[in-house]
Amino acid sequence: MNYDQQILKVLTEAGDYGVSVQSVVKHVYNMNRTFFSQPDYEDVKSYVQQFLLRNSKSAQSLIERTGQRGYYRLNTQGSQDARQLMLQFTDDEPKEEEKPRQDFSLSLFD
C-alpha cells in the first residue's frame, strides 16, 4: 500500500468530522514503520501535506477542508470518487466468523 492509499484510508476511517494533518502524518508514518526500517518523519510529513493541499483545491476534488484549520475529510457530497472509496474501504475489512465451540469438559458421572 502506498502513501496515497494510506492517506485515503485514514480519511475514510475519520468520517465526516475529518482529521488533522498531524494525525494523518502520524498514522501514515506508523503504517510504514517496521522493526528493521523506519521512514523519515519529515519526508512523510511533507508528502502528506502536499497530497492534502493538492487534492483539496476545487469543489469537485476528492478531499475537502473542514471548518477547523488544518482538518481534512473526504468530499462525499461533491465527489463521486469519494463515495466509491467509502464503499471500497469498508468492504475490505475482514469479517470475523464465529466457530462453534467444542465442549472439552469432563463428565462427572462416567
C-alpha positions in Angstrom: 0.0 0.0 0.0 1.5 3.4 -0.9 1.1 6.7 0.9 -1.8 7.9 -1.2 -3.9 4.9 -0.4 -2.9 5.1 3.3 -3.9 8.7 3.5 -7.3 8.0 1.9 -7.8 5.1 4.3 -7.2 7.3 7.3 -9.6 9.9 5.9 -12.2 7.3 5.3 -11.9 6.0 8.9 -12.1 9.6 10.2 -15.6 10.0 8.7 -17.4 13.3 8.3 -15.7 15.1 11.1 -12.3 14.9 9.5 -8.9 14.6 10.9 -6.0 16.9 11.5 -2.9 16.9 9.2 -0.7 15.9 12.1 -2.9 12.9 12.9 -2.8 11.8 9.2 1.0 12.1 9.3 1.3 10.0 12.4 -1.0 7.3 11.1 0.8 7.0 7.8 4.2 7.1 9.5 3.2 4.3 11.8 1.8 2.2 9.0 5.2 2.2 7.3 7.4 1.6 10.4 8.8 -1.8 10.8 11.3 -3.4 13.2 14.1 -3.1 10.6 13.3 0.2 8.8 11.7 3.5 9.6 10.8 6.2 7.1 11.9 9.7 7.7 9.2 11.5 9.6 9.8 14.8 7.9 9.6 13.2 4.4 6.2 11.6 5.4 5.0 14.9 6.8 5.9 16.9 3.7 4.3 14.3 1.4 1.1 14.2 3.3 0.8 18.0 3.5 1.4 18.3 -0.3 -1.0 15.5 -1.1 -3.8 17.1 1.0 -3.2 20.6 -0.4 -3.0 19.3 -4.0 -6.2 17.2 -3.7 -8.4 19.8 -1.9 -8.2 22.7 -4.5 -11.6 22.5 -6.2 -15.1 21.8 -5.2 -15.1 18.6 -7.2 -12.0 17.3 -5.6 -11.7 14.1 -3.6 -10.6 15.8 -0.3 -12.0 18.9 1.3 -11.2 21.1 4.2 -13.4 21.2 7.2 -14.4 24.3 9.2 -11.4 23.8 11.5 -8.0 24.9 10.5 -5.8 22.0 9.4 -8.5 19.4 9.3 -9.5 17.5 6.2 -12.1 14.9 5.2 -13.3 13.1 2.1 -15.6 15.2 0.0 -18.6 12.8 -0.1 -21.1 15.4 -1.2 -19.3 16.7 -4.3 -17.2 13.8 -5.4 -18.5 10.5 -6.8 -15.0 9.0 -6.4 -15.0 9.7 -2.6 -18.3 7.9 -2.2 -16.9 5.0 -4.1 -13.8 5.0 -1.9 -16.0 4.9 1.2 -17.6 1.7 -0.1 -14.4 0.1 -1.2 -12.6 0.6 2.1 -15.5 -0.5 4.2 -15.8 -3.7 2.1 -12.1 -4.5 2.6 -12.4 -5.1 6.3 -12.3 -8.8 7.1 -15.4 -10.1 8.8 -15.0 -12.3 11.8 -16.6 -15.7 11.6 -17.6 -17.4 14.8 -16.6 -21.0 15.0 -18.7 -23.4 17.0 -17.2 -24.1 20.4 -16.4 -27.7 21.3 -17.2 -28.9 24.8 -14.0 -30.4 26.3 -15.3 -30.6 29.8 -15.2 -33.9 31.6 -18.3 -35.6 32.7 -18.7 -36.2 36.4 -20.8 -39.3 36.1 -18.8 -41.5 33.7 
